[in-house]
Amino acid sequence: MPSPSYVAARRSSACFRVIRKLFQEKRLGAAGAVIAVLFLFVGLFANLLAPYGMNEVQMGVRLQPPSWAHPFGTDNLGRDMLSRCIYGARISVIIGLVVAAIASAISAVVGIVSGYFGGKIDLVIQRIVDAWMSFPGLIVLIVAASVFGSGMIQIIITLGLLIGIGGSRIVRGAVVSVREHMYIHAASSIGVSPFRILWRHVLPNVIPPLIVLFTSAVGTAILAESGLSFLGLGVPPPAPTWGGMLSGNGRTFMLQGPWLALAPGLCLTLVVYATNVFGDALRDILDPRMNGSR
């Protein structure tokens, strides 16, 4: 049996190989990874990076265009837009990552159980998934926000369920193809428990689609939260969110100060695009079937 230090060394070397292949073969994906990590860093250290407070009002600088003192300009109250975008990144990053983690876990559990056991279990689970997916996502979010209130916890739980249950279809499709392999039948014939088969043989083979689901869920969650904030049902003020900035000052004073809508809009575009291209590149690198075809 290999020692723990040997296993840790092999894992670290595998991580370095993945990173090296990402920067050598998937440069667009590597650029997306850098941008995503940069937004994560900005969100985590917003207190240190923001030149002003998120709601700090400065007299005499209302609707100032971008300048050296205020690179993203100021809003109608005299608040620095760069600082508000930086603090908005913290909320977007927290919501995006937590929702993606919850959604990926739900997709993995539901999809693996449904795809592996099949039969009546698969039938019941898939009919529940069909019923859930028949509801428009935006309507579900609006109803949840109206019933349970607008807050970060409510948004995270609702988005996690909404994205996770829908994404289980993709995981189920991958599991259905994996369960027919000979090594699965061989492990089952010698008495290996279903849980061990799922953990050791099925789950590693569905990691690539789960990675894509995770990265796409980050962008979807950020866009959904921004849409709710745009409708006034997202994270309540005074916390700055990109969607809230687009809906409030950005829409009201767009003609006088176009930068009020451009700054949060560009942040949204960059982080969503970066996470999507990074997820696609990581899927191409980690998928053993694509490696074998090359």
Phi, psi and omega per residue, in radians:
M1 nan 2.238 -3.101
P2 -1.170 2.596 -3.124
S3 -1.279 2.749 3.115
P4 -1.037 -0.628 3.131
S5 -1.135 -0.656 3.124
Y6 -1.162 -0.722 3.119
V7 -1.118 -0.738 3.127
A8 -1.121 -0.675 3.122
A9 -1.143 -0.701 3.122
R10 -1.146 -0.695 3.126
R11 -1.147 -0.736 3.131
S12 -1.131 -0.703 3.107
S13 -1.158 -0.615 3.085
A14 -1.142 -0.684 3.102
C15 -1.110 -0.728 3.111
F16 -1.136 -0.627 3.098
R17 -1.142 -0.708 3.111
V18 -1.115 -0.760 3.135
I19 -1.123 -0.725 3.133
R20 -1.122 -0.762 3.115
K21 -1.143 -0.605 3.127
L22 -1.082 -0.790 -3.098
F23 -1.379 -0.406 -3.140
Q24 -1.527 -0.706 -3.010
E25 -1.838 -0.477 -3.081
K26 -2.184 1.302 -3.040
R27 -1.241 -0.572 3.068
L28 -1.151 -0.725 3.064
G29 -1.118 -0.640 3.090
A30 -1.136 -0.691 3.079
A31 -1.108 -0.696 3.070
G32 -1.093 -0.679 3.106
A33 -1.113 -0.734 3.131
V34 -1.095 -0.760 -3.138
I35 -1.143 -0.734 3.139
A36 -1.115 -0.754 3.111
V37 -1.142 -0.620 3.119
L38 -1.120 -0.758 3.094
F39 -1.150 -0.645 3.078
L40 -1.089 -0.767 3.115
F41 -1.098 -0.764 3.136
V42 -1.094 -0.727 -3.137
G43 -1.162 -0.695 -3.110
L44 -1.215 -0.599 -3.072
F45 -1.982 0.682 -3.122
A46 -1.080 -0.639 -3.123
N47 -1.081 -0.563 -3.116
L48 -1.532 -0.514 -3.023
L49 -1.576 -0.526 -3.083
A50 -1.237 2.233 -3.135
P51 -1.234 -0.408 3.136
Y52 -2.333 2.964 3.057
G53 -1.213 2.756 -3.049
M54 -1.174 -0.434 3.106
N55 -2.192 0.436 3.142
E56 -1.337 2.089 -3.101
V57 -1.658 2.288 3.102
Q58 -1.991 2.238 -3.080
M59 -1.297 2.458 3.033
G60 1.452 0.152 -3.128
V61 -2.231 0.604 3.116
R62 -1.163 2.345 3.050
L63 0.878 0.767 3.078
Q64 -1.423 2.363 3.113
P65 -1.206 2.926 3.122
P66 -0.963 2.376 -3.137
S67 -2.623 -3.134 3.122
W68 -1.131 -0.635 3.140
A69 -1.271 -0.583 -3.135
H70 -2.359 1.542 -3.033
P71 -1.033 -0.516 3.106
F72 -1.822 0.176 -3.121
G73 1.405 -3.004 3.107
T74 -2.226 2.806 -3.118
D75 -1.639 -2.942 -3.060
N76 -1.206 -0.295 3.116
L77 -1.743 -0.094 -3.109
G78 1.607 0.349 3.103
R79 -1.586 2.478 -3.102
D80 -1.256 2.157 -3.082
M81 -1.251 -0.567 3.097
L82 -1.086 -0.781 3.129
S83 -1.123 -0.690 3.141
R84 -1.207 -0.632 3.072
C85 -1.173 -0.645 3.113
I86 -1.150 -0.794 3.091
Y87 -1.191 -0.562 3.048
G88 -1.130 -0.542 3.084
A89 -1.108 -0.619 3.121
R90 -1.066 -0.827 -3.132
I91 -1.146 -0.763 -3.120
S92 -1.131 -0.721 -3.136
V93 -1.154 -0.770 3.133
I94 -1.065 -0.859 -3.126
I95 -1.114 -0.787 -3.101
G96 -1.086 -0.819 -3.084
L97 -1.245 -0.747 -3.113
V98 -1.191 -0.752 3.097
V99 -1.087 -0.743 3.134
A100 -1.103 -0.687 3.110
A101 -1.142 -0.786 3.129
I102 -1.131 -0.782 -3.116
A103 -1.124 -0.712 3.128
S104 -1.139 -0.707 3.105
A105 -1.113 -0.758 3.112
I106 -1.128 -0.768 3.129
S107 -1.071 -0.725 -3.129
A108 -1.143 -0.826 -3.094
V109 -1.139 -0.896 -3.101
V110 -1.141 -0.791 -3.095
G111 -1.182 -0.696 -3.128
I112 -1.209 -0.797 3.136
V113 -1.098 -0.791 -3.119
S114 -1.163 -0.754 -3.084
G115 -1.304 -0.585 -3.060
Y116 -1.400 -0.820 -3.057
F117 -1.389 -0.566 3.080
G118 1.053 -2.761 3.074
G119 1.075 -2.454 -3.098
K120 -1.166 -0.587 3.115
I121 -1.086 -0.808 3.115
D122 -1.101 -0.722 -3.124
L123 -1.083 -0.823 -3.114
V124 -1.147 -0.797 -3.105
I125 -1.101 -0.754 -3.095
Q126 -1.212 -0.550 3.077
R127 -1.211 -0.624 3.064
I128 -1.148 -0.720 3.096
V129 -1.106 -0.720 3.091
D130 -1.042 -0.781 3.132
A131 -1.106 -0.712 3.136
W132 -1.149 -0.725 -3.100
M133 -1.303 -0.230 3.122
S134 -1.287 -0.321 3.105
F135 -1.465 2.322 3.064
P136 -1.073 2.342 -3.069
G137 -1.046 -0.733 -3.110
L138 -1.134 -0.660 3.121
I139 -1.126 -0.731 3.119
V140 -1.069 -0.743 3.141
L141 -1.135 -0.734 -3.130
I142 -1.144 -0.739 3.132
V143 -1.132 -0.770 3.137
A144 -1.093 -0.733 3.121
A145 -1.164 -0.586 3.131
S146 -1.272 -0.618 -3.074
V147 -1.448 -0.848 -3.028
F148 -1.687 -0.090 3.141
G149 1.641 2.816 3.141
S150 -1.664 2.038 3.139
G151 -2.893 2.881 -3.063
M152 -1.139 -0.735 -3.115
I153 -1.103 -0.794 -3.139
Q154 -1.095 -0.721 -3.140
I155 -1.142 -0.736 -3.105
I156 -1.117 -0.808 -3.110
I157 -1.137 -0.788 -3.114
T158 -1.127 -0.787 3.139
L159 -1.169 -0.655 3.109
G160 -1.062 -0.769 3.094
L161 -1.180 -0.746 -3.072
L162 -1.112 -0.811 -3.110
I163 -1.355 -0.672 -3.060
G164 -1.162 -0.786 -3.125
I165 -1.163 -0.701 3.103
G166 -1.160 -0.654 3.135
G167 -1.270 -0.239 -3.138
S168 -1.126 -0.393 3.103
R169 -1.068 -0.725 -3.132
I170 -1.150 -0.761 3.132
V171 -1.135 -0.719 3.134
R172 -1.046 -0.742 3.117
G173 -1.055 -0.702 3.103
A174 -1.177 -0.674 -3.126
V175 -1.190 -0.683 3.134
V176 -1.040 -0.667 3.101
S177 -1.306 -0.538 -3.109
V178 -1.318 -0.636 -3.028
R179 -1.172 -0.257 3.134
E180 -1.544 -0.027 -3.140
H181 -1.237 2.703 -3.051
M182 -1.156 -0.630 -3.095
Y183 -1.190 -0.464 3.050
I184 -1.190 -0.797 3.112
H185 -1.136 -0.654 3.136
A186 -1.141 -0.752 3.123
A187 -1.129 -0.674 3.116
S188 -1.197 -0.619 -3.092
S189 -1.236 -0.455 3.139
I190 -1.609 0.122 3.016
G191 1.628 0.277 3.096
V192 -1.191 2.389 -3.095
S193 -1.162 2.599 3.125
P194 -1.013 -0.662 3.129
F195 -1.075 -0.725 3.140
R196 -1.189 -0.640 3.083
I197 -1.114 -0.764 3.133
L198 -1.112 -0.694 -3.069
W199 -1.331 -0.731 -3.013
R200 -1.599 -0.461 -3.006
H201 -2.092 -0.662 -3.076
V202 -1.476 -0.863 -3.082
L203 -1.015 -0.786 3.122
P204 -1.052 -0.466 -3.122
N205 -1.442 -0.223 3.097
V206 -1.883 0.184 3.094
I207 -1.091 -0.779 -3.140
P208 -0.973 -0.876 3.082
P209 -1.127 -0.530 3.093
L210 -1.167 -0.611 3.101
I211 -1.133 -0.765 3.106
V212 -1.116 -0.724 3.096
L213 -1.066 -0.716 -3.128
F214 -1.103 -0.880 -3.080
T215 -1.173 -0.680 3.103
S216 -1.214 -0.557 3.113
A217 -1.172 -0.555 3.092
V218 -1.052 -0.888 3.127
G219 -1.134 -0.716 3.131
T220 -1.099 -0.732 -3.140
A221 -1.146 -0.716 3.133
I222 -1.136 -0.739 3.112
L223 -1.160 -0.701 3.141
A224 -1.135 -0.749 3.109
E225 -1.121 -0.674 3.106
S226 -1.147 -0.675 3.087
G227 -1.117 -0.732 3.079
L228 -1.120 -0.721 3.099
S229 -1.132 -0.623 3.095
F230 -1.099 -0.596 3.117
L231 -1.496 -0.055 -3.131
G232 1.485 0.273 -3.116
L233 -2.011 0.179 -3.102
G234 -1.569 -2.601 3.109
V235 -1.113 2.161 -3.035
P236 -1.213 2.670 3.052
P237 -1.163 2.794 0.243
P238 -1.551 0.135 3.130
A239 -1.143 2.195 -3.120
P240 -1.412 2.292 3.028
T241 -2.208 2.686 -3.122
W242 -1.100 -0.732 3.100
G243 -1.146 -0.690 3.099
G244 -1.121 -0.656 3.098
M245 -1.182 -0.624 3.080
L246 -1.177 -0.673 -3.064
S247 -1.330 -0.764 -3.030
G248 -1.419 -1.616 -3.078
N249 -1.147 -0.637 -3.086
G250 -1.086 -0.675 -3.132
R251 -1.423 -0.644 -3.074
T252 -1.269 -0.709 -3.049
F253 -1.971 0.553 -3.081
M254 -1.144 -0.649 -3.112
L255 -1.272 -0.679 3.124
Q256 -1.312 -0.608 -3.118
G257 -2.445 1.502 -3.115
P258 -1.039 -0.431 -3.114
W259 -1.154 -0.327 3.108
L260 -1.131 -0.525 3.095
A261 -1.704 -0.533 -3.093
L262 -1.196 -0.714 -3.056
A263 -1.106 -0.977 3.103
P264 -1.184 -0.548 3.113
G265 -1.131 -0.733 3.092
L266 -1.159 -0.657 3.089
C267 -1.073 -0.795 3.108
L268 -1.046 -0.820 -3.103
T269 -1.080 -0.786 -3.080
L270 -1.126 -0.837 -3.042
V271 -1.226 -0.648 3.129
V272 -1.208 -0.789 3.129
Y273 -1.125 -0.702 -3.119
A274 -1.109 -0.783 -3.129
T275 -1.163 -0.613 -3.130
N276 -1.198 -0.821 -3.126
V277 -1.214 -0.554 3.079
F278 -1.166 -0.730 3.112
G279 -1.122 -0.718 3.107
D280 -1.113 -0.733 3.135
A281 -1.156 -0.713 3.138
L282 -1.161 -0.643 3.089
R283 -1.097 -0.752 3.140
D284 -1.103 -0.584 -3.103
I285 -1.363 -0.700 -3.024
L286 -1.534 -0.291 -3.095
D287 -1.281 1.980 -3.102
P288 -1.128 -0.500 -3.138
R289 -1.183 -0.671 3.110
M290 -1.247 -0.609 3.052
N291 -1.116 -0.697 3.141
G292 -1.169 -0.618 3.141
S293 -1.187 -0.563 3.087
R294 -1.275 nan nan
